[in-house]
């Protein structure tokens, strides 16, 4: 469940200047997310299952607020919600009247997501290089490959597609151990809008079945 949440966002006032080295670009990215107290955006997600050669397209809105608050509201093809309170991760499926609950204290968020939520540095967790031979992103965007310094069972490859004017990430791509691809593109980002913390408070509605994943064998 956590691997599918991997994200980064795009936008900020454009700046002009000479071409930067890769370490300088990564440093700019890090500073952008370090200085962002909250942000929200639209997203479009393409999840491709290689075994069946099928792609599911989903859309919605997301919100992040430091420290550790995150919410994804899917509107298509069906409504669902991912929510992190900082202690608990929820997946709510209103059509099925069920919610899955996971204790974040007993699990570890993917390092790239933890970076987005204000924890740690990319260069502490990843070897970062220019990505070649990939078709993700738009012409002119910067394409980066992130290789974890410690092998991860939940994913094989991560790519960040970076806006060369803003040094925010416009698209994130995660390839898991089975070759499935979770490709998320972001738009209409708004940074530091003082999102109310109550956005990240949620109680399962009456009649919703709650499944604690710690008890699922």
C-alpha positions as CSV (number, residue, x, y, z in Angstrom):
1,X,0.0,0.0,0.0
2,X,2.8,2.4,0.8
3,X,4.7,1.9,-2.4
4,X,1.8,3.2,-4.4
5,X,1.9,6.4,-2.6
6,X,5.2,7.5,-3.8
7,X,5.0,11.2,-4.9
8,X,6.6,14.5,-5.6
9,X,5.1,17.8,-6.9
10,X,5.8,20.6,-9.4
11,X,5.6,24.4,-9.5
12,X,7.1,27.6,-8.1
13,X,8.0,31.0,-9.6
14,X,10.4,30.5,-12.6
15,X,14.0,31.7,-12.3
16,X,16.5,32.3,-15.0
17,X,20.2,31.5,-15.0
18,X,23.0,29.3,-16.3
19,X,22.7,25.6,-16.5
20,X,23.4,23.9,-13.2
21,X,25.4,20.8,-12.4
22,X,23.4,17.7,-11.3
23,X,24.5,18.2,-7.6
24,X,23.4,21.8,-7.8
25,X,20.0,20.8,-9.3
26,X,19.4,18.3,-6.5
27,X,20.4,20.9,-3.9
28,X,17.8,23.3,-5.4
29,X,15.1,20.6,-5.3
30,X,16.0,19.8,-1.7
31,X,15.7,23.5,-0.6
32,X,12.3,23.8,-2.4
33,X,10.8,21.0,-0.4
34,X,12.6,22.0,2.8
35,X,11.0,25.4,2.6
36,X,7.5,24.2,1.7
37,X,5.4,24.0,4.8
38,X,2.4,22.7,2.8
39,X,1.2,22.3,-0.8
40,X,-1.7,21.0,-2.8
41,X,-2.1,20.0,-6.4
42,X,-4.1,18.0,-9.0
43,X,-2.7,14.7,-10.1
44,X,-3.1,12.2,-12.9
45,X,-2.0,8.7,-12.1
46,X,-1.3,5.9,-14.6
47,X,-0.8,2.5,-13.0
48,X,0.4,-0.2,-15.5
49,X,0.3,-3.9,-14.5
50,X,2.8,-5.7,-16.7
51,X,1.5,-9.2,-16.2
52,X,-1.8,-8.3,-17.8
53,X,-0.6,-5.3,-19.9
54,X,-3.3,-3.1,-18.4
55,X,-3.2,0.5,-17.4
56,X,-5.6,2.2,-15.0
57,X,-5.9,6.0,-15.1
58,X,-6.9,7.8,-12.0
59,X,-7.3,11.5,-11.1
60,X,-7.8,13.6,-8.0
61,X,-6.4,16.2,-5.6
62,X,-3.7,15.9,-3.0
63,X,-2.6,17.9,0.0
64,X,0.5,17.7,2.2
65,X,1.3,19.6,5.4
66,X,4.4,19.2,7.5
67,X,5.1,17.4,9.6
68,X,3.8,14.1,8.3
69,X,0.2,15.0,7.1
70,X,-0.9,13.8,3.7
71,X,-4.2,13.3,1.9
72,X,-5.1,12.0,-1.6
73,X,-8.7,12.3,-2.7
74,X,-9.4,10.3,-5.9
75,X,-12.4,11.4,-8.0
76,X,-12.0,9.1,-11.0
77,X,-12.6,6.3,-11.9
78,X,-14.1,5.9,-8.5
79,X,-13.9,7.8,-5.2
80,X,-11.3,6.8,-2.6
81,X,-9.0,8.4,-0.1
82,X,-5.5,7.9,1.2
83,X,-4.8,9.8,4.4
84,X,-1.8,10.0,6.7
85,X,-2.3,11.6,10.1
86,X,1.4,11.2,10.9
87,X,0.7,8.1,13.1
88,X,-1.9,6.2,11.0
89,X,-2.3,5.6,7.3
90,X,-5.9,5.2,6.1
91,X,-7.3,3.9,2.8
92,X,-11.0,4.6,2.5
93,X,-13.2,3.0,-0.2
94,X,-16.7,4.6,0.1
95,X,-18.3,2.4,-2.5
96,X,-17.3,-0.8,-0.7
97,X,-18.0,0.8,2.7
98,X,-14.6,-0.2,4.0
99,X,-11.4,1.4,5.4
100,X,-7.9,-0.1,5.8
101,X,-5.8,1.1,8.7
102,X,-2.0,0.9,9.0
103,X,0.1,2.0,12.0
104,X,3.0,4.1,10.6
105,X,5.1,3.5,13.7
106,X,5.4,-0.1,12.6
107,X,6.2,0.6,9.0
108,X,8.6,2.8,7.0
109,X,7.5,5.2,4.4
110,X,9.4,5.1,1.1
111,X,12.4,7.5,1.4
112,X,11.3,9.7,-1.5
113,X,7.9,10.2,0.2
114,X,9.5,10.9,3.5
115,X,11.6,13.6,1.8
116,X,8.5,15.2,0.4
117,X,6.9,15.2,3.9
118,X,10.0,17.0,5.3
119,X,12.0,14.1,6.6
120,X,15.6,13.4,5.5
121,X,17.5,14.2,2.4
122,X,17.4,12.6,-1.0
123,X,21.2,12.3,-1.2
124,X,21.3,10.4,2.1
125,X,19.1,7.7,0.6
126,X,19.7,7.6,-3.1
127,X,22.5,7.7,-5.7
128,X,21.1,10.3,-8.2
129,X,22.1,10.4,-11.9
130,X,20.7,11.6,-15.2
131,X,18.1,9.1,-16.5
132,X,18.6,8.0,-20.1
133,X,16.5,5.9,-22.4
134,X,13.2,6.6,-20.7
135,X,10.1,8.0,-22.3
136,X,8.5,9.7,-19.3
137,X,8.2,13.5,-19.1
138,X,8.0,16.3,-21.7
139,X,10.6,17.7,-24.0
140,X,13.1,20.0,-22.1
141,X,12.4,18.5,-18.6
142,X,15.2,17.1,-16.5
143,X,15.1,13.4,-16.0
144,X,16.7,11.9,-13.0
145,X,17.2,8.3,-11.9
146,X,17.2,7.5,-8.1
147,X,19.0,4.3,-7.0
148,X,18.5,3.5,-3.3
149,X,21.8,3.1,-1.4
150,X,20.2,0.1,0.4
151,X,18.2,-2.4,-1.7
152,X,14.5,-2.2,-1.3
153,X,12.0,-5.0,-1.7
154,X,9.0,-2.8,-2.6
155,X,10.5,-1.1,-5.7
156,X,13.1,-1.5,-8.4
157,X,13.5,1.9,-10.0
158,X,12.4,5.5,-9.3
159,X,12.5,8.4,-11.8
160,X,11.9,12.1,-11.1
161,X,11.0,14.4,-14.0
162,X,12.0,17.9,-12.9
163,X,10.8,21.3,-14.2
164,X,14.1,23.0,-15.3
165,X,12.7,26.5,-14.5
166,X,11.5,25.7,-10.9
167,X,13.4,22.6,-9.8
168,X,10.2,21.1,-8.4
169,X,9.3,17.6,-9.6
170,X,6.6,17.5,-12.2
171,X,6.3,13.8,-12.4
172,X,7.3,10.8,-10.3
173,X,7.6,7.2,-11.7
174,X,8.0,4.1,-9.5
175,X,8.7,0.7,-11.0
176,X,8.1,-2.1,-8.4
177,X,9.9,-5.5,-8.1
178,X,7.3,-7.1,-10.5
179,X,7.8,-4.4,-13.2
180,X,4.5,-2.6,-12.5
181,X,4.7,1.1,-13.1
182,X,3.1,3.8,-11.0
183,X,3.4,7.1,-13.0
184,X,2.0,10.3,-11.4
185,X,1.9,13.7,-13.0
186,X,1.1,16.9,-11.1
187,X,-0.5,20.2,-12.0
188,X,-1.8,23.4,-10.5
189,X,0.5,23.2,-7.5
190,X,-0.1,25.8,-4.7
191,X,2.6,26.1,-2.1
192,X,2.4,27.5,1.5
193,X,-1.3,28.3,1.5
194,X,-1.7,27.5,5.2
195,X,-3.8,24.4,4.8
196,X,-6.0,23.8,7.9
197,X,-4.8,20.8,9.9
198,X,-8.4,19.6,10.2
199,X,-8.2,18.6,6.5
200,X,-6.1,15.6,7.8
201,X,-8.5,14.5,10.5
202,X,-10.9,11.7,9.6
203,X,-13.2,9.3,11.4
204,X,-14.7,6.3,9.6
205,X,-18.4,7.0,8.9
206,X,-21.0,4.8,10.6
207,X,-21.5,1.5,8.8
208,X,-17.9,1.4,7.4
209,X,-16.0,-1.8,8.0
210,X,-12.5,-1.0,9.4
211,X,-9.7,-3.5,8.6
212,X,-6.5,-3.1,10.7
213,X,-3.7,-4.4,8.4
214,X,-1.7,-5.3,11.5
215,X,-4.2,-8.1,12.1
216,X,-4.2,-9.4,8.5
217,X,-2.1,-12.5,8.0
